[in-house]
Amino acid sequence: MTTQATTGLEKDTRDIVKATVPILQERGDEITSRFYQLMFENHPELKNIFNQTNQRKGDQSKALANTVYAAAAHIDQLEDILPQVKQIAHKHKSLNIKPEHYPIVGKHLLLAMKDVLGDAASDDVINAWEKAYGVIADVFIETERQMYQETKNKVGGWVDFRDFKVVDKIVESDVITSFYLEPADGNPFPIYQPGQYITVKAEIEGEPYTHLRQYSLSCAPDEGVYRISVKREDAHGELPAGIVSNYLHSQIEKGSILPISAPSGDFTLNQQDTRPLILISGGVGLTPMMSMLEATIKQQPEREIYYIHAAQNGNVHAMKEVVRNLASEHEQIHAYTVYDNPSPADENFYDKDGYIDYEWLTSILPTNNADFYFCGPKGFMQAMYRTLKQYHVAEKDIHFEFFGPAQAITA
């Protein structure tokens, strides 16, 4: 993406868009909440694409508001938000978002701005945003077109959803189960990059819409299968149980068919770096870390790896035996476990109780001149980012991914 993307917008248009940034900061959530309400009323079929759980939690509205705000603030230089564009485009590709979806989004975004802002949404403001949205949409459409083409050109690559058969189902802990997937048609399928994810399309009896969920691939790319390790989301407070995770755990068995999208995502391992590799995970955030761990053992057998995992206790700690065995077999692997609430049965199987903190983390790591990757729940991610910044880790060496719509971890 270059600055040419915005040269079609007149200066007056860009000035009006930038002038709306304070309004978006103040009322962005209201606008995007109203946007989704209007869009789903007029296009209920789009509920087949959008995560309704994230809708109820408000995460999707916040994610869209942040994207709109960033685009408005950088309307002169859209290339400044290219990393955000690419991250979102990967998710769109995984969900099979098409160019024809963008005019629908634009129409209802403008309607929502009018509804929420009232007189502040003058004709000049709406006209400026209509033009700006067209430019921003074109950037996403072109980025995604290139991604779709690259995926299709890979050996065994495909666009849209493809049926995979569950060839094995392994219970990893009280709450996490792994599913091993192979193409139902028996044809080749592409190798992915460690850290990438797929989208599972769940067609659940009694549900009016299909449900799409993204899950990180949790094994090395050349294992001959795709593996996802899914945490069962039980009801918690006002939040209902996870529809798809419970469906996978209770109804999907060996031999079941799951439609999935091709691997996507830009949270990927740099396999050219030879410095120590630091992998830090919380809960089910271990899934991309396991892929990176297994891939590095195979591709860079001399590279030092520090694998640190935090969980409540041993009952919900998935793949602990796998990691323990890998560490005993490979002297370059240093594995550590932190339990927040260990049980008596966990004695001698964890290295720290409580949380990963600065003092403990810096006591076990040899240097801050390393490549750091972390993944887990939002609060965990924010704490890890702060800790690594306190450790003076260079920004270019900090890489993270977490489940759900992209939100600010670095704030």
C-alpha positions in Angstrom: 0.0 0.0 0.0 1.3 3.4 -0.9 0.4 7.0 -0.4 -1.3 6.8 -3.8 -4.2 5.2 -1.9 -5.3 8.6 -0.6 -4.4 10.9 -3.5 -7.9 10.5 -4.9 -9.3 12.3 -1.8 -9.4 16.1 -1.9 -7.7 18.0 1.0 -11.1 19.3 2.2 -12.4 15.7 2.4 -9.3 14.5 4.3 -9.5 17.5 6.7 -13.2 16.8 7.5 -12.4 13.1 8.2 -9.5 13.9 10.5 -11.7 16.5 12.3 -14.1 13.7 13.2 -11.3 11.8 15.1 -12.3 13.3 18.6 -15.9 12.4 17.9 -14.9 8.8 17.1 -12.8 8.5 20.2 -15.8 9.7 22.3 -18.7 8.0 20.6 -17.1 5.3 18.5 -18.6 2.4 20.5 -22.1 3.9 20.2 -21.7 4.3 16.4 -20.4 0.8 15.8 -23.0 -0.8 18.1 -25.7 0.9 16.2 -24.0 -0.1 12.9 -24.2 -3.8 13.8 -27.8 -3.5 14.9 -28.8 -1.8 11.6 -26.8 -4.2 9.4 -28.1 -7.3 11.0 -31.7 -6.0 10.8 -31.3 -5.5 7.0 -28.9 -8.4 6.3 -29.5 -11.2 8.9 -27.6 -13.6 6.6 -24.4 -11.9 7.8 -25.0 -13.4 11.2 -23.5 -16.5 9.5 -20.2 -14.7 9.3 -20.0 -12.5 12.4 -19.2 -14.0 15.9 -22.4 -13.5 17.8 -20.7 -14.1 21.2 -18.3 -11.2 20.5 -21.3 -9.2 19.5 -22.9 -9.8 22.9 -19.7 -9.0 24.7 -19.2 -5.8 22.7 -15.8 -6.9 21.5 -16.6 -6.7 17.9 -18.0 -3.1 18.2 -14.8 -2.0 20.0 -12.6 -3.7 17.4 -14.4 -1.9 14.5 -14.4 1.4 16.4 -10.6 1.1 16.8 -10.1 0.3 13.1 -12.3 3.3 12.0 -10.5 5.6 14.4 -7.1 4.5 13.2 -8.1 4.9 9.5 -9.5 8.4 10.1 -6.4 9.5 12.1 -4.1 8.2 9.3 -6.2 9.2 6.3 -3.2 11.1 4.8 -0.9 8.1 5.1 -2.9 4.9 5.2 0.4 2.9 4.8 1.0 3.8 8.5 -1.7 1.4 9.5 -0.6 -1.4 7.1 0.2 -3.8 10.0 -3.3 -3.4 11.3 -4.8 -3.7 7.8 -2.8 -7.0 7.2 -3.8 -8.5 10.5 -7.5 -7.7 9.9 -7.2 -8.9 6.2 -5.9 -12.2 7.4 -9.0 -12.6 9.6 -11.2 -11.6 6.8 -9.6 -14.1 4.5 -10.1 -16.8 7.1 -13.8 -15.9 7.3 -14.1 -15.7 3.5 -15.1 -12.0 3.5 -15.8 -10.9 -0.1 -15.6 -7.6 -2.0 -19.4 -7.4 -2.1 -19.6 -7.3 1.7 -17.8 -3.9 1.8 -20.6 -1.7 0.3 -23.1 -3.2 2.8 -20.7 -2.3 5.7 -20.2 1.2 4.3 -23.9 1.9 3.9 -24.8 0.9 7.5 -21.7 2.6 9.0 -22.9 5.9 7.5 -26.4 5.3 8.7 -25.2 4.6 12.2 -23.1 7.9 12.2 -26.2 9.8 11.2 -28.3 8.1 13.9 -25.8 8.6 16.7 -24.3 12.0 15.9 -27.5 13.7 14.8 -26.9 17.3 13.6 -23.1 16.8 14.0 -23.3 14.4 11.1 -23.8 17.1 8.5 -24.0 16.4 4.8 -20.4 17.5 4.4 -19.3 15.0 7.1 -21.3 12.1 5.7 -20.1 12.9 2.1 -16.5 13.1 3.2 -16.8 9.8 5.1 -18.5 8.1 2.1 -15.5 9.0 -0.1 -13.0 8.0 2.6 -14.7 4.7 3.3 -14.5 3.9 -0.4 -10.7 4.4 -0.4 -10.2 2.4 2.8 -12.4 -0.4 1.5 -10.4 -0.6 -1.7 -7.2 -1.0 0.3 -8.7 -3.9 2.2 -10.2 -5.5 -0.9 -6.9 -5.4 -2.8 -4.9 -6.7 0.2 -7.4 -9.5 0.6 -7.4 -10.3 -3.1 -3.7 -10.8 -3.1 -4.0 -13.0 0.0 -6.7 -15.2 -1.6 -4.6 -15.5 -4.7 -1.5 -16.5 -2.8 -3.5 -19.1 -0.8 -5.0 -20.6 -4.0 -1.6 -20.8 -5.7 -0.1 -23.0 -2.9 0.1 -26.7 -3.4 -3.2 -28.0 -2.1 -4.4 -24.5 -1.4 -8.1 -23.5 -1.5 -10.4 -20.6 -1.0 -13.7 -20.7 0.9 -14.3 -23.8 3.1 -13.1 -27.4 2.5 -14.3 -30.5 4.3 -11.8 -32.1 6.6 -12.3 -35.4 8.5 -11.5 -35.7 12.2 -9.0 -38.6 12.3 -8.3 -38.4 16.0 -9.7 -36.7 19.1 -7.5 -36.5 22.2 -8.5 -35.2 25.6 -5.6 -33.0 26.8 -7.0 -31.7 30.1 -10.3 -31.2 31.9 -11.1 -28.3 29.5 -9.0 -28.7 26.4 -9.4 -31.4 23.6 -7.3 -31.8 20.4 -8.8 -32.6 17.1 -6.6 -34.0 14.3 -7.8 -33.1 10.8 -7.1 -34.5 7.3 -8.8 -33.5 4.0 -12.0 -35.6 3.4 -11.1 -35.8 -0.3 -7.7 -37.2 0.4 -6.0 -34.6 -1.8 -2.9 -32.5 -0.8 -3.2 -29.6 1.6 -0.8 -26.7 2.3 1.9 -26.5 5.0 1.3 -23.5 7.2 3.6 -21.2 9.2 3.9 -21.9 13.0 1.5 -19.6 14.7 -1.2 -19.5 12.1 -4.9 -20.4 12.6 -7.9 -21.9 10.7 -11.6 -21.1 10.8 -14.0 -23.9 11.6 -17.5 -23.6 10.2 -19.9 -25.2 12.7 -23.4 -26.1 11.4 -25.2 -27.0 14.6 -28.6 -28.6 14.7 -31.2 -26.1 16.1 -29.0 -23.1 15.5 -30.5 -20.6 12.9 -27.1 -19.5 11.6 -23.7 -21.2 11.0 -21.0 -20.3 13.5 -17.4 -19.5 12.5 -14.6 -19.8 15.0 -10.8 -19.3 14.6 -8.4 -21.8 16.2 -4.6 -21.8 16.2 -3.0 -24.8 14.7 -1.2 -26.5 17.6 1.4 -28.9 16.0 4.4 -28.5 13.8 3.5 -27.7 10.1 4.9 -30.9 8.6 3.1 -33.4 10.8 0.8 -34.5 7.9 -2.3 -33.3 9.8 -3.8 -30.1 11.0 -4.3 -30.1 14.8 -6.5 -27.7 16.8 -6.7 -27.8 20.6 -10.0 -26.3 21.7 -10.9 -25.1 25.2 -14.4 -25.8 26.2 -15.9 -22.5 27.3 -18.4 -23.0 30.1 -21.0 -20.5 31.2 -19.4 -17.8 33.4 -21.4 -15.1 35.1 -23.7 -13.5 32.6 -21.8 -15.1 29.7 -23.4 -18.2 28.3 -21.4 -21.4 27.5 -19.5 -21.3 24.2 -21.7 -22.7 21.5 -18.9 -23.9 19.2 -16.4 -25.1 21.7 -19.1 -27.2 23.5 -20.4 -28.5 20.1 -16.8 -29.6 19.2 -16.3 -31.3 22.6 -19.6 -33.1 22.9 -20.7 -33.8 19.3 -17.6 -34.0 17.1 -16.0 -37.4 17.1 -13.4 -39.4 15.1 -14.9 -39.6 11.6 -16.8 -36.4 11.8 -16.5 -33.8 9.0 -15.6 -30.2 9.7 -15.5 -27.5 7.0 -12.5 -25.3 7.5 -10.7 -22.4 5.8 -7.1 -22.4 4.7 -4.5 -21.3 7.3 -4.2 -17.6 7.9 -2.6 -15.1 10.3 0.5 -13.0 10.6 1.5 -14.0 14.1 4.2 -16.3 12.8 7.6 -17.6 13.9 10.8 -16.1 12.5 12.8 -19.2 11.7 15.8 -17.2 10.4 16.5 -15.8 13.9 19.1 -17.8 15.8 18.9 -16.0 19.1 17.1 -17.6 22.1 13.4 -18.2 21.5 11.1 -17.3 24.4 7.6 -18.7 24.3 5.2 -17.6 27.0 1.6 -18.8 27.1 -1.4 -18.6 29.4 -4.2 -21.1 29.4 -5.3 -22.2 25.9 -2.9 -19.6 24.5 -0.4 -22.5 24.4 -1.8 -23.6 21.0 0.4 -21.5 18.7 3.3 -21.8 21.1 3.2 -25.6 20.8 3.4 -25.3 17.0 6.4 -22.9 17.3 8.0 -25.2 19.9 7.7 -28.4 17.8 8.7 -26.6 14.6 11.8 -25.1 16.1 13.0 -28.5 17.5 12.8 -29.8 13.9 14.1 -26.9 12.0 16.6 -25.3 14.4 17.7 -28.2 16.7 20.5 -26.1 18.1 18.4 -23.1 19.1 17.9 -22.4 22.8 14.2 -22.4 23.7 12.6 -21.2 26.9 9.0 -22.3 27.1 6.9 -20.8 30.0 3.3 -21.7 30.6 0.8 -20.4 33.1 -2.4 -22.2 34.1 -4.7 -22.4 37.0 -3.5 -25.9 38.0 -2.5 -29.3 36.6 -6.1 -30.3 35.9 -6.5 -27.7 33.2 -2.9 -27.7 32.0 -2.9 -29.3 28.5 0.0 -31.1 26.9 2.1 -30.8 30.1 3.5 -34.4 29.6 4.4 -33.6 26.0 6.4 -30.5 26.9 8.0 -32.3 29.9 9.1 -35.2 27.6 10.4 -32.8 24.9 12.5 -30.9 27.6 14.0 -34.2 28.9 14.9 -35.3 25.3 16.3 -32.0 24.1 18.8 -30.2 26.3 18.3 -26.9 24.5 14.7 -26.7 25.8 14.1 -25.1 29.2 10.5 -25.6 30.3 8.8 -23.8 33.2 5.3 -24.0 34.6 3.4 -21.4 36.7 0.2 -22.4 38.5 -2.1 -19.8 39.9 -4.0 -22.2 42.1 -2.1 -25.5 42.4 -3.7 -28.6 43.9 -2.0 -31.0 46.2 -1.5 -33.4 43.3 0.5 -30.7 41.5 3.3 -30.8 44.0 6.7 -31.0 42.3 5.2 -30.4 38.9 5.4 -26.6 38.8 8.1 -24.0 39.2 6.2 -21.1 40.7 2.8 -20.5 42.2 0.9 -17.3 41.5 1.7 -15.3 38.3 4.6 -14.7 35.9 6.2 -11.5 37.3 9.2 -9.4 36.3 11.5 -10.6 39.1 10.9 -14.3 38.4 10.9 -14.1 34.6 14.2 -12.2 34.5 15.7 -14.6 37.0 15.2 -17.6 34.6 16.0 -15.9 31.3 19.6 -15.5 30.1 19.1 -12.2 28.2 16.6 -9.7 26.9 18.3 -9.9 23.5 16.0 -12.7 22.3 12.9 -13.3 20.2 9.7 -13.2 22.4 6.3 -14.7 21.5 3.3 -14.8 23.9 -0.4 -15.6 23.7 -3.2 -16.0 26.2 -6.2 -14.1 27.7 -6.3 -10.4 27.3 -5.3 -9.5 30.9 -2.4 -12.0 30.7 -1.3 -10.4 27.4 -1.3 -6.9 28.8 0.7 -8.0 31.9 3.3 -9.8 29.7 3.7 -6.8 27.4 4.3 -4.5 30.4 6.8 -7.0 31.9 8.8 -7.3 28.6 8.9 -3.5 28.2 10.1 -3.3 31.8 12.8 -5.9 30.8 13.8 -3.5 28.0 13.0 -6.0 25.3 13.2 -4.2 21.9 9.8 -3.6 20.3 10.8 -5.5 17.2 11.4 -8.6 19.3 7.9 -8.6 21.0 5.3 -10.7 19.1 1.8 -11.5 20.4 -1.5 -13.0 19.4 -4.7 -13.5 21.4 -8.1 -14.9 20.7 -11.0 -12.7 19.8 -11.1 -9.3 17.9 -7.8 -7.4 17.9 -7.6 -5.0 20.8 -4.9 -2.7 22.2 -2.6 -4.8 24.3 0.1 -2.1 24.3 -2.1 0.7 25.9 
